[in-house]
Amino acid sequence: MSAAVDIQGPALSLIICTFHREDLLRKALDSVAAQHAPANFALEIVVVDNSDESSARKLVQQFAAISPFPTRFVEAHPPNISAARNAGVMACTGQSIAFLDDDQELAQGWLVAVAGALRDLPHDAFFGAVHPVFEEPALAGSRARQLFSRALNAPRGADLVAFGPRKTKAVALATNNSVFRRAALPRDGRLFDHAFGNGGGEDYDLICRMQRDGRRFGWLPEARAQEFVPASRCDTDYLRRRFFAGGQAYAAAVANASPRPRLARWAIRTKAIAQSLLLLARMPFALMRGADALADNLQALAGARGKMSFADIRPIYREAAAR
């Protein structure tokens, strides 16, 4: 369950979940420390280490000693991103909660933009722009660039829709660079579902359930972050696994937020079958256009197959850790 709001607590708690990425985590923390805090807008930082060894403890303790913002270290076990996010929410005391991934860095002005949105806009959650920084740009195909980006040609405060007929096209709503009003989180205490915790999509599941409950989401382009993308995440085999797991997570999350989950799941499978047939029919044309077009088609097909799957969400996080 979510922790009760402490009205004496800070205006914003920033949660960073981490797993054996101390070099990137330090850059993320430094980018937070460089932010200018508006008057009467207090910020706290909560770092949640999801590794068995709590390997980031020393780094966080060293950072906390010099940080301009109160910083705390939290352990979350076992390794499961849902467990880590839930532990962060339980530990923080902010009236609103922001999430930043440990491989992201905030741009200057992020905190000012967030404070302004929380003050001026009516939305229950906000999603900022994400710009990918590829370790090997030449390896990043069109789907990789879309997967690791969040960009939208829309003004500040534009409404975003997570699923359904009015879903915002080409924008993935996830917790990377996001802000939630604490009072808008699900009242039943169900936050991040552990069933998604080894393969991703736990944040999308929460967002879909919030939309079902009538919550509004807003676009905040001034709250910018960049995300480091290693070459391994541009590997075609990895991307096919990632899109397959993403298709599974999408289907599960949308079904969870539907009034008739079983019917919704079968409707998604039916559409995915049609999508797969279309992608298979396009395969010869993709082959003629070259390797990039073929990879793009195969990744899209993997996503459609994921939506049809009856299996548990593929544990791509654990697979990556094992490698």
GIUR-V765052 format. One record per backbone hydrogen bond with DSSP energy under -0.5 kcal/mol. NH is the residue of the N-H (numbers start at 1). CO is the residue of the C=O. E is the energy in kcal/mol with one decimal. If there is no record, write none. Layout:
# GIUR-V765052
((NH;CO;E) (NH;CO;E))
This chain:
# GIUR-V765052
((6;93;-0.6) (7;5;-0.8) (9;6;-2.5) (11;42;-0.7) (12;42;-1.8) (13;96;-2.3) (14;44;-2.9) (15;13;-0.6) (15;98;-3.1) (16;46;-2.5) (17;100;-0.5) (18;48;-2.9) (25;21;-2.7) (26;22;-2.4) (27;23;-1.3) (28;24;-2.3) (29;25;-2.8) (30;26;-2.6) (31;27;-1.9) (32;28;-1.4) (33;29;-2.7) (34;30;-1.3) (35;32;-1.9) (37;35;-0.6) (38;36;-0.5) (41;38;-1.4) (44;12;-2.0) (45;70;-3.0) (46;14;-3.0) (47;72;-2.7) (48;16;-2.6) (48;46;-0.6) (49;47;-0.6) (49;74;-2.9) (50;18;-2.8) (50;48;-0.6) (54;51;-0.9) (57;54;-1.7) (60;56;-2.5) (61;57;-2.6) (62;58;-2.4) (63;59;-2.5) (64;60;-2.9) (65;61;-1.3) (66;62;-0.5) (66;63;-1.5) (67;63;-1.4) (70;43;-0.6) (72;45;-2.3) (74;47;-2.8) (76;49;-2.1) (81;197;-2.0) (84;80;-2.0) (85;81;-2.4) (86;82;-2.6) (87;83;-2.2) (88;84;-2.0) (89;85;-2.2) (90;86;-2.4) (91;87;-1.8) (92;88;-1.8) (95;10;-1.9) (96;11;-1.0) (97;180;-3.1) (98;13;-3.4) (99;178;-2.2) (100;15;-2.2) (102;17;-0.7) (104;101;-1.6) (105;226;-2.3) (107;224;-2.6) (110;107;-1.6) (113;109;-2.3) (114;110;-2.4) (115;111;-2.5) (116;112;-2.1) (117;113;-2.1) (118;114;-2.6) (119;115;-1.5) (120;116;-2.8) (121;117;-2.4) (124;216;-2.1) (125;216;-1.3) (126;179;-2.8) (127;218;-2.1) (128;177;-2.2) (129;220;-0.7) (130;150;-1.9) (131;225;-2.6) (132;130;-0.5) (133;227;-3.3) (134;132;-0.6) (135;229;-2.8) (137;134;-0.6) (139;136;-2.1) (140;137;-1.3) (141;139;-0.9) (145;141;-2.2) (146;142;-1.9) (147;143;-2.7) (148;144;-2.1) (149;146;-1.1) (150;130;-2.3) (154;152;-1.9) (157;219;-3.2) (158;155;-1.9) (160;217;-2.4) (167;164;-1.9) (168;161;-2.2) (171;168;-1.0) (173;171;-0.6) (174;172;-0.7) (177;99;-1.1) (177;175;-0.6) (178;99;-1.6) (178;175;-0.8) (179;126;-2.3) (180;97;-3.2) (181;124;-2.8) (182;95;-1.8) (184;181;-1.7) (185;182;-1.5) (189;186;-1.4) (191;189;-0.8) (193;191;-0.6) (196;193;-1.8) (197;194;-1.3) (199;196;-1.3) (200;196;-2.1) (205;201;-2.5) (206;202;-1.6) (207;203;-2.5) (208;204;-2.6) (209;205;-2.1) (210;206;-2.2) (211;207;-2.3) (212;208;-2.3) (213;209;-1.4) (214;211;-2.0) (215;210;-2.4) (217;160;-0.6) (218;125;-2.6) (219;158;-2.1) (220;127;-2.3) (223;220;-1.3) (224;222;-1.5) (225;129;-1.7) (226;105;-2.6) (227;131;-2.4) (228;103;-2.7) (229;133;-2.6) (230;228;-0.5) (233;230;-1.4) (234;231;-1.9) (235;232;-0.8) (239;235;-2.6) (240;236;-2.0) (241;237;-2.1) (242;238;-3.0) (243;239;-2.8) (244;240;-2.1) (245;241;-2.5) (246;242;-2.3) (247;243;-2.3) (248;244;-2.1) (249;245;-2.7) (250;246;-2.7) (251;247;-2.2) (252;248;-2.3) (253;249;-2.8) (254;250;-2.5) (255;251;-2.0) (256;252;-2.5) (257;253;-1.4) (258;255;-1.4) (264;260;-2.5) (265;261;-2.6) (266;262;-2.0) (267;263;-2.1) (268;264;-2.2) (269;265;-2.2) (270;266;-2.4) (271;267;-2.1) (272;268;-2.3) (273;269;-2.2) (274;270;-1.8) (275;271;-2.4) (276;272;-2.6) (277;273;-2.3) (278;274;-2.0) (279;275;-2.4) (280;276;-2.6) (281;277;-2.1) (282;278;-1.5) (283;279;-0.6) (283;280;-0.9) (286;282;-2.2) (287;283;-2.5) (288;284;-1.8) (289;285;-1.4) (290;286;-0.9) (290;287;-0.6) (294;290;-2.1) (295;291;-2.7) (296;292;-2.3) (297;293;-2.1) (298;294;-2.6) (299;295;-2.3) (300;296;-2.1) (301;297;-2.2) (302;298;-2.2) (303;299;-1.9) (304;300;-1.9) (305;301;-2.6) (306;302;-2.2) (307;303;-1.7) (308;304;-1.1) (309;305;-0.8) (309;306;-0.8) (316;314;-2.3) (317;198;-1.9) (318;198;-0.8) (319;315;-2.3) (320;316;-2.4) (321;317;-2.1) (322;318;-2.3) (323;319;-1.8))
